Amino acid sequence: MTQRLHLVFGGELVDPSTTTFRDVNAIHIVGMFPDYASAHAAWKDWAQKTVDNAHMRYFITHLHRLMDEGDQASATRELGA
């Protein structure tokens, strides 16, 4: 079975209309999840906890898309790794 890892993280943005973090060192890593459903639940929980701060955003990253060993055009392979 293929494992599809997802990373949930967030932080305060410089401008809510962009994805530039105010302080990269203060990014909150919520965790790594084995499927989208559990990642979405964690994302929703933290997004709701910080709803009063318009500059705070949480994201779900599909880590399994970054490196697919069966795909010759994966982003990691292009970097020479």
N, CA, C and O atoms as a MOPAC input file, in Angstrom:
PM7 MOZYME 1SCF
protein

 N      0.83200 1    -1.18500 1     0.00000 1
 C      0.00000 1     0.00000 1     0.00000 1
 C      0.87700 1     1.24900 1     0.00000 1
 O      1.85800 1     1.32100 1     0.74000 1
 N      0.53100 1     2.21900 1    -0.81700 1
 C      1.28800 1     3.45400 1    -0.93100 1
 C      1.01600 1     4.34800 1     0.26800 1
 O     -0.13400 1     4.56300 1     0.65200 1
 N      2.08400 1     4.86200 1     0.85000 1
 C      1.94600 1     5.77400 1     1.98600 1
 C      1.89800 1     7.20700 1     1.46100 1
 O      2.72600 1     7.59800 1     0.63900 1
 N      0.94800 1     7.97300 1     1.92700 1
 C      0.77200 1     9.35000 1     1.46700 1
 C      0.90200 1    10.29600 1     2.65600 1
 O     -0.08500 1    10.61700 1     3.31900 1
 N      2.12200 1    10.73400 1     2.91500 1
 C      2.39000 1    11.58100 1     4.07200 1
 C      1.96900 1    13.02400 1     3.82100 1
 O      2.11500 1    13.55700 1     2.72000 1
 N      1.44200 1    13.63700 1     4.87500 1
 C      1.01100 1    15.03800 1     4.82100 1
 C      1.58200 1    15.77000 1     6.03500 1
 O      1.57300 1    15.24700 1     7.14900 1
 N      2.07300 1    16.97300 1     5.80600 1
 C      2.61800 1    17.82100 1     6.86500 1
 C      1.66600 1    18.99000 1     7.07900 1
 O      1.24700 1    19.64600 1     6.12500 1
 N      1.32800 1    19.24600 1     8.34700 1
 C      0.48300 1    20.39000 1     8.68900 1
 C      1.34700 1    21.38100 1     9.46800 1
 O      1.98600 1    21.02500 1    10.45800 1
 N      1.35300 1    22.63000 1     9.00300 1
 C      2.14900 1    23.66800 1     9.65700 1
 C      1.47100 1    25.01200 1     9.46300 1
 O      0.59000 1    25.16100 1     8.61600 1
 N      1.88500 1    25.97700 1    10.24800 1
 C      1.29900 1    27.30000 1    10.11300 1
 C      2.10600 1    28.35200 1    10.82300 1
 O      3.08500 1    28.06500 1    11.51100 1
 N      1.67200 1    29.57400 1    10.63900 1
 C      2.34600 1    30.68500 1    11.27800 1
 C      1.72900 1    32.00300 1    10.86000 1
 O      0.78700 1    32.05500 1    10.06900 1
 N      2.28100 1    33.05100 1    11.40400 1
 C      1.76600 1    34.38500 1    11.10500 1
 C      2.37500 1    34.89800 1     9.80000 1
 O      3.58900 1    34.84300 1     9.60300 1
 N      1.52100 1    35.39300 1     8.92500 1
 C      1.95900 1    35.90300 1     7.62100 1
 C      2.20000 1    37.40000 1     7.66000 1
 O      1.58600 1    38.10600 1     8.46000 1
 N      3.08300 1    37.88900 1     6.81000 1
 C      3.34500 1    39.31900 1     6.68800 1
 C      2.07300 1    40.01400 1     6.21400 1
 O      1.69900 1    41.06700 1     6.72900 1
 N      1.41800 1    39.41100 1     5.23100 1
 C      0.19800 1    39.95300 1     4.64300 1
 C     -0.73600 1    38.76800 1     4.39600 1
 O     -0.31600 1    37.78600 1     3.78300 1
 N     -1.97200 1    38.82800 1     4.84700 1
 C     -2.89100 1    37.69000 1     4.68800 1
 C     -3.17000 1    37.29500 1     3.24200 1
 O     -3.68300 1    36.20400 1     2.99300 1
 N     -2.84300 1    38.16300 1     2.28600 1
 C     -3.08400 1    37.83300 1     0.88100 1
 C     -1.89100 1    37.11900 1     0.23500 1
 O     -1.91800 1    36.80500 1    -0.95500 1
 N     -0.83400 1    36.86200 1     1.04000 1
 C      0.35200 1    36.15900 1     0.53100 1
 C      0.63700 1    34.94100 1     1.40900 1
 O     -0.09400 1    34.65800 1     2.35800 1
 N      1.69800 1    34.24000 1     1.08000 1
 C      2.11700 1    33.10500 1     1.90700 1
 C      3.52700 1    33.32100 1     2.44700 1
 O      4.27200 1    32.36000 1     2.63800 1
 N      3.89500 1    34.57200 1     2.69200 1
 C      5.19700 1    34.90300 1     3.25500 1
 C      5.06900 1    34.99400 1     4.77300 1
 O      4.30100 1    35.80300 1     5.29400 1
 N      5.83000 1    34.15400 1     5.47700 1
 C      5.75700 1    34.12900 1     6.93000 1
 C      6.50500 1    35.30800 1     7.54500 1
 O      7.57100 1    35.69700 1     7.06900 1
 N      5.93600 1    35.86700 1     8.60300 1
 C      6.54900 1    36.98800 1     9.32100 1
 C      7.87400 1    36.55200 1     9.95700 1
 O      8.86500 1    37.28000 1     9.88800 1
 N      7.89200 1    35.36800 1    10.57400 1
 C      9.09000 1    34.85800 1    11.24100 1
 C      9.17400 1    33.35200 1    10.99100 1
 O      8.44900 1    32.56900 1    11.60500 1
 N     10.05600 1    32.96300 1    10.09400 1
 C     10.18900 1    31.55200 1     9.72400 1
 C     10.56300 1    30.69500 1    10.93700 1
 O     10.17700 1    29.52800 1    11.01200 1
 N     11.30000 1    31.25900 1    11.87400 1
 C     11.69500 1    30.51000 1    13.07500 1
 C     10.51800 1    30.24200 1    14.00400 1
 O     10.61000 1    29.39500 1    14.89300 1
 N      9.41800 1    30.95200 1    13.80600 1
 C      8.24600 1    30.78000 1    14.66700 1
 C      7.15600 1    29.92800 1    14.01200 1
 O      6.04000 1    29.85400 1    14.52600 1
 N      7.46600 1    29.28900 1    12.89000 1
 C      6.47400 1    28.43200 1    12.23500 1
 C      6.12000 1    27.27800 1    13.16700 1
 O      6.99200 1    26.63000 1    13.74500 1
 N      4.83000 1    27.04100 1    13.29400 1
 C      4.32600 1    25.97400 1    14.15500 1
 C      4.15800 1    24.70400 1    13.32100 1
 O      3.32500 1    24.65500 1    12.41600 1
 N      4.94400 1    23.69200 1    13.62700 1
 C      4.82000 1    22.39100 1    12.96300 1
 C      3.81400 1    21.58400 1    13.77300 1
 O      4.11100 1    21.14700 1    14.88500 1
 N      2.62600 1    21.38800 1    13.21600 1
 C      1.58600 1    20.63200 1    13.90500 1
 C      1.94700 1    19.15500 1    13.90900 1
 O      1.84400 1    18.49100 1    14.94000 1
 N      2.36900 1    18.63700 1    12.75700 1
 C      2.79000 1    17.24700 1    12.70100 1
 C      2.67600 1    16.63900 1    11.31800 1
 O      2.24500 1    17.27800 1    10.35800 1
 N      3.08100 1    15.37300 1    11.25200 1
 C      3.05300 1    14.58100 1    10.03500 1
 C      1.91100 1    13.58700 1    10.17000 1
 O      1.71000 1    13.00000 1    11.23400 1
 N      1.16100 1    13.40000 1     9.08200 1
 C     -0.02300 1    12.54800 1     9.13700 1
 C     -0.01400 1    11.55000 1     7.97900 1
 O      0.45900 1    11.87200 1     6.88900 1
 N     -0.53300 1    10.33900 1     8.20700 1
 C     -0.45800 1     9.27200 1     7.20700 1
 C     -1.50700 1     9.36000 1     6.10900 1
 O     -1.44900 1     8.60100 1     5.14200 1
 N     -2.45900 1    10.26500 1     6.24100 1
 C     -3.50200 1    10.39400 1     5.22100 1
 C     -4.08400 1    11.80800 1     5.26700 1
 O     -3.90600 1    12.54000 1     6.24100 1
 N     -4.77700 1    12.16900 1     4.19700 1
 C     -5.31800 1    13.51500 1     4.09100 1
 C     -6.39100 1    13.78000 1     5.14300 1
 O     -6.46800 1    14.88600 1     5.67900 1
 N     -7.21500 1    12.78800 1     5.44400 1
 C     -8.31600 1    12.99200 1     6.40000 1
 C     -7.79000 1    13.40200 1     7.77800 1
 O     -8.32800 1    14.32400 1     8.39100 1
 N     -6.76400 1    12.74200 1     8.26400 1
 C     -6.23000 1    13.10200 1     9.58600 1
 C     -5.47700 1    14.43400 1     9.52500 1
 O     -5.50200 1    15.20200 1    10.48700 1
 N     -4.81400 1    14.71100 1     8.41200 1
 C     -4.13900 1    16.00200 1     8.25400 1
 C     -5.16600 1    17.13200 1     8.21600 1
 O     -4.95600 1    18.18700 1     8.81500 1
 N     -6.25200 1    16.91200 1     7.52700 1
 C     -7.29700 1    17.92900 1     7.42500 1
 C     -7.92200 1    18.19900 1     8.79500 1
 O     -8.21400 1    19.34700 1     9.13100 1
 N     -8.12400 1    17.15000 1     9.57600 1
 C     -8.69200 1    17.31800 1    10.92200 1
 C     -7.76100 1    18.16900 1    11.78800 1
 O     -8.22200 1    19.04100 1    12.52400 1
 N     -6.45300 1    17.91800 1    11.70100 1
 C     -5.47600 1    18.70100 1    12.47600 1
 C     -5.42100 1    20.13600 1    11.97500 1
 O     -5.36500 1    21.07200 1    12.77200 1
 N     -5.43800 1    20.31300 1    10.65200 1
 C     -5.43700 1    21.65500 1    10.06700 1
 C     -6.66500 1    22.44000 1    10.53000 1
 O     -6.55300 1    23.59800 1    10.93200 1
 N     -7.81900 1    21.80900 1    10.47200 1
 C     -9.06500 1    22.47400 1    10.86100 1
 C     -9.03800 1    22.87600 1    12.33500 1
 O     -9.47100 1    23.97100 1    12.69300 1
 N     -8.53100 1    21.99400 1    13.17900 1
 C     -8.43400 1    22.27300 1    14.61100 1
 C     -7.59700 1    23.52200 1    14.86300 1
 O     -8.01900 1    24.41100 1    15.60200 1
 N     -6.41400 1    23.59700 1    14.25700 1
 C     -5.53400 1    24.74600 1    14.48800 1
 C     -6.02800 1    25.99800 1    13.78400 1
 O     -5.85100 1    27.10100 1    14.30000 1
 N     -6.63600 1    25.85300 1    12.63100 1
 C     -7.19500 1    27.02300 1    11.93600 1
 C     -8.30100 1    27.64400 1    12.78700 1
 O     -8.41100 1    28.86700 1    12.86600 1
 N     -9.10700 1    26.81900 1    13.41300 1
 C    -10.19000 1    27.33000 1    14.25900 1
 C     -9.66100 1    27.95400 1    15.54300 1
 O    -10.23300 1    28.92300 1    16.04300 1
 N     -8.57100 1    27.40500 1    16.08100 1
 C     -7.98300 1    27.95700 1    17.30500 1
 C     -7.40400 1    29.35200 1    17.08300 1
 O     -7.30400 1    30.14400 1    18.02000 1
 N     -7.02600 1    29.64800 1    15.85200 1
 C     -6.35600 1    30.92600 1    15.56600 1
 C     -7.21500 1    31.83400 1    14.68200 1
 O     -6.69900 1    32.76600 1    14.06600 1
 N     -8.50800 1    31.56900 1    14.61700 1
 C     -9.40000 1    32.30200 1    13.70900 1
 C     -9.44000 1    33.81300 1    14.00700 1
 O     -9.72900 1    34.60000 1    13.10500 1
 N     -9.16400 1    34.22200 1    15.21900 1
 C     -9.21300 1    35.63900 1    15.57600 1
 C     -8.01200 1    36.44000 1    15.06100 1
 O     -8.03800 1    37.67100 1    15.07700 1
 N     -6.96900 1    35.75500 1    14.60800 1
 C     -5.78600 1    36.43300 1    14.07500 1
 C     -5.81700 1    36.30800 1    12.54700 1
 O     -5.52500 1    35.24100 1    12.00700 1
 N     -6.16600 1    37.38100 1    11.85900 1
 C     -6.30300 1    37.36000 1    10.40400 1
 C     -4.99300 1    37.04400 1     9.67700 1
 O     -5.01300 1    36.63200 1     8.51800 1
 N     -3.87100 1    37.23300 1    10.34400 1
 C     -2.57500 1    36.96600 1     9.71400 1
 C     -2.09900 1    35.53100 1     9.91800 1
 O     -1.09600 1    35.12600 1     9.32900 1
 N     -2.79400 1    34.76600 1    10.73300 1
 C     -2.38800 1    33.39800 1    11.03900 1
 C     -2.98400 1    32.44800 1    10.01400 1
 O     -4.18600 1    32.48800 1     9.75300 1
 N     -2.14100 1    31.58600 1     9.42500 1
 C     -2.60700 1    30.61300 1     8.44700 1
 C     -1.95200 1    29.25900 1     8.69700 1
 O     -0.79000 1    29.17400 1     9.09600 1
 N     -2.71100 1    28.22400 1     8.45700 1
 C     -2.21000 1    26.84800 1     8.52400 1
 C     -2.34900 1    26.21600 1     7.15500 1
 O     -3.27000 1    26.52800 1     6.40000 1
 N     -1.42000 1    25.32300 1     6.84600 1
 C     -1.35400 1    24.69800 1     5.52700 1
 C     -1.19200 1    23.18800 1     5.64600 1
 O     -0.67500 1    22.67700 1     6.64000 1
 N     -1.64100 1    22.49300 1     4.61800 1
 C     -1.39200 1    21.05700 1     4.48300 1
 C     -0.48400 1    20.88400 1     3.27600 1
 O     -0.81500 1    21.31700 1     2.17300 1
 N      0.66500 1    20.24700 1     3.49300 1
 C      1.58500 1    19.96500 1     2.39900 1
 C      1.54800 1    18.47200 1     2.10600 1
 O      1.65000 1    17.64700 1     3.01300 1
 N      1.40300 1    18.14100 1     0.84300 1
 C      1.36400 1    16.74400 1     0.41400 1
 C      2.80400 1    16.27600 1     0.17900 1
 O      3.32500 1    16.37600 1    -0.93200 1
 N      3.43700 1    15.76600 1     1.23200 1
 C      4.84200 1    15.37800 1     1.12900 1
 C      5.05500 1    14.26200 1     0.11700 1
 O      6.11400 1    14.18400 1    -0.50600 1
 N      4.07500 1    13.41300 1    -0.04900 1
 C      4.21800 1    12.29900 1    -0.98500 1
 C      4.37300 1    12.79900 1    -2.42000 1
 O      4.87300 1    12.06600 1    -3.27300 1
 N      3.95700 1    14.01800 1    -2.69700 1
 C      4.10300 1    14.58500 1    -4.03800 1
 C      5.50200 1    15.14300 1    -4.28000 1
 O      5.90600 1    15.32800 1    -5.42900 1
 N      6.24400 1    15.41300 1    -3.20800 1
 C      7.58300 1    15.97300 1    -3.35900 1
 C      8.58600 1    14.95100 1    -3.86200 1
 O      9.51300 1    15.29100 1    -4.59700 1
 N      8.40200 1    13.70700 1    -3.46700 1
 C      9.34100 1    12.67000 1    -3.87800 1
 C      8.58900 1    11.39300 1    -4.17800 1
 O      8.24200 1    10.63600 1    -3.27100 1
 N      8.34200 1    11.16000 1    -5.42900 1
 C      7.73400 1     9.91500 1    -5.86900 1
 C      8.81400 1     9.16300 1    -6.62800 1
 O      9.14900 1     9.52200 1    -7.75700 1
 N      9.35500 1     8.13400 1    -6.01800 1
 C     10.49300 1     7.44100 1    -6.60800 1
 C     10.17800 1     6.83100 1    -7.96500 1
 O     11.09600 1     6.54400 1    -8.73400 1
 N      8.92400 1     6.62800 1    -8.27300 1
 C      8.55500 1     6.07900 1    -9.56200 1
 C      8.41700 1     7.13600 1   -10.63800 1
 O      8.21700 1     6.80400 1   -11.80600 1
 N      8.51900 1     8.39000 1   -10.27200 1
 C      8.33700 1     9.50500 1   -11.20400 1
 C      9.68100 1    10.16200 1   -11.48000 1
 O     10.28600 1    10.73700 1   -10.57500 1
 N     10.14900 1    10.08400 1   -12.70500 1
 C     11.46100 1    10.64300 1   -13.04700 1
 C     11.48200 1    12.16800 1   -12.94900 1
 O     12.55800 1    12.75900 1   -12.85800 1
 N     10.34000 1    12.80300 1   -12.96600 1
 C     10.29100 1    14.26200 1   -12.96400 1
 C      9.95400 1    14.82800 1   -11.58500 1
 O      9.49000 1    15.96400 1   -11.48400 1
 N     10.18000 1    14.05500 1   -10.52600 1
 C      9.85000 1    14.56400 1    -9.20100 1
 C     10.76500 1    15.73400 1    -8.84400 1
 O     11.90000 1    15.81400 1    -9.31500 1
 N     10.27000 1    16.61800 1    -8.02700 1
 C     11.01900 1    17.82800 1    -7.65900 1
 C     12.35200 1    17.49400 1    -7.00800 1
 O     13.34100 1    18.18100 1    -7.26300 1
 N     12.40900 1    16.47100 1    -6.18400 1
 C     13.65100 1    16.10100 1    -5.50900 1
 C     14.69600 1    15.60800 1    -6.50900 1
 O     15.87200 1    15.95500 1    -6.40100 1
 N     14.28000 1    14.81900 1    -7.45900 1
 C     15.21500 1    14.32400 1    -8.46900 1
 C     15.77700 1    15.46800 1    -9.30400 1
 O     16.94700 1    15.43900 1    -9.68500 1
 N     14.95800 1    16.47100 1    -9.59000 1
 C     15.42000 1    17.61200 1   -10.38000 1
 C     16.50300 1    18.38000 1    -9.65100 1
 O     17.35000 1    19.00900 1   -10.28600 1
 N     16.49000 1    18.33700 1    -8.30700 1
 C     17.50200 1    19.04300 1    -7.51000 1
 C     18.79200 1    18.24700 1    -7.39700 1
 O     19.76900 1    18.72900 1    -6.82300 1
 N     18.80700 1    17.03600 1    -7.93800 1
 C     20.01300 1    16.22500 1    -7.92800 1
 C     20.14600 1    15.31200 1    -6.74100 1
 O     21.21500 1    14.73900 1    -6.53400 1
 N     19.10400 1    15.15100 1    -5.95000 1
 C     19.17300 1    14.26900 1    -4.77800 1
 C     18.93300 1    12.82600 1    -5.16800 1
 O     18.95400 1    11.94300 1    -4.31000 1

